[in-house]
Each structure stands twice: as structure tokens, then as C-alpha cells.
Amino acid sequence: MNAKVEQTGSSSVADTAKLVLALVILVAGVVGYYWYNDLPGWQRLLMLLGGIVLGGAVGSVTRSGHALRDYLGESVFELRKVVWPTRQETIQTTIVIMVVVLVLSLLLGLIDLFLNWAILQHLLKLGR
């Protein structure tokens, strides 16, 4: 865990303006993608990706953008510490899970058949 002290307080007016501008650019890219449906697909896709990239670039220079980058960087650092199972462990665990699911399915099926038989044979014939 990072020992940085979080800064308290609200974001400045400039940060808010940058975030609003980033949102406007992003929305403009999405609206442009759907508005200009007579353009070729690659141009519309370029318009959409441009809105996403430019909006992200403007948003990344704010305090929230820096915090997001720090968070993602720390997440990647923590992800490197994960000990992933080997292929053999993964296959063995998968086989155990499949066997347990099969056994429980058979058990529940047998219970269902027994209850069905009991209800049809005994409980429904009581009134006759």
C-alpha cells in the first residue's frame, strides 16, 4: 500500500473546467459517430476514437486524472506480485470442480425424482 497522504479539499475551478471540457469532447465524439452515419465507417470510428483520446488527454491533466494514473500504476505493480497457478494446477482444479458439479447434479436429480414419486404416488392419491 502506498504511504502517500491524500490531499483533502475540493478540486479547483480549473480542474472542474478541464473535466467538463473532457466530457464535452467525449460526448462530441460519440454524437459525431452517430450523427454522421453517411460517412464511411473508418472515418466515423476515427471520430469516435479521437473524441475518446482527446477527452482522456484533457482529463488526465486534472487532479482526478493524476489520481487515476497513480491508482492504475499501483494496480499494475500489485498485479505483478500475484502468484498465478500453473497449468497443471488449473487443469486439476477444473477437473475437481467438474466432478463435484456432476455429483451434486446427480444427487439433486435423484432427490427430485424421489420427491416427484412421493408426491404423485402417495400425497395425490390420498383423496381418492
Buried (B, 14 or more C-beta within 10 A) or exposed (E): EEEEEEEEEEEEEEBBEBBEBBEEBBEBBBEBBEEEEEBEEEEBEBBBEBBBEBBBEBBBEBBBBEEBEEEEEEEEEEEEEEEEEEEEEEEEEEEEEEEEEEEEEEEEEEEEEEEEEEEEEEEEEEEE
